[in-house]
Amino acid sequence: MNQPKDKLIAALDVDSQDEAMAAVKKMDGALTWVKVGARLFSAAGPKVVTLLKQEGLKVFLDLKFHDIPATVASACKNAACTGADMINVHALGGRAMMAEGAAAARKAAMAAGYPPPMVIAVTVLTSMGPEDLTLLGISQTPNELAVHLADEAKAAGLDGVVASPLEVEVIKSAMGSGFLVVTPGIRPVWASLDDQKRVMTPAEAIKQGADYLVVGRPIFAAADPKAAALRTLEEMAEE
Ligand code: C5P
């Protein structure tokens, strides 16, 4: 877990299985982890996870489940049966939903002969700033809400959270270093912000103590995605 390569999760935000597999083949072994999110999964289905695993990759299945506990438990069971190494739910779905989802995923993975996936909870989306929370009627700052939701996720028995790199330090100090923090909203100095608001560079995020960095467009929207991944890995090592 100490190599930058083992901490970088490249978000395969494409629209088909063919595009996903072509993108991965071009990376030529530069990646350990990829992320399959709602965009790819809703086009390609669970088979793409199997194919990525067959390429020797670890897969974060980022479907951010948020529903009643029974539905999320069934969805987490199915997600774990794909062999995904990491899955997630929304912390705002509540403690019972998170606990039932995690329990179902762990049980299903064991029954299918897979190691239990890491089950993590999304705290506050990195595309949301304080003004977006105000519009939702939430008076806490993103930072306060993220710590509160991380606490709920820990109480529900989850392995960690997805949070902005700006919140890593405060979450780690409140929850302990063993509680995973996975951070999207990573922007190397040379990349555009896109729709992300609460961002940090790869080196800064590693310095804050992030366990995994999720990077999408700076890698796969680059003219040379492999070079962009290698450059990101170099920046992570700069810490
Ligand atoms: O392209 P970019 O690096 O912004 O991609 C970030 C990825 O992480 C996207 O797939 C997005 O869905 C995901 N994500 C996020 N913020 C969260 C959780 C996941 O940006 N809080």
Residues whose N, C-alpha, C, O or C-beta is under 5 A from the ligand:
A	BS01	C5P	A11 D13 G37 V124 L125 T126 V162 P184 G185 I186 Q196 V214 V215 G216 R217 P218
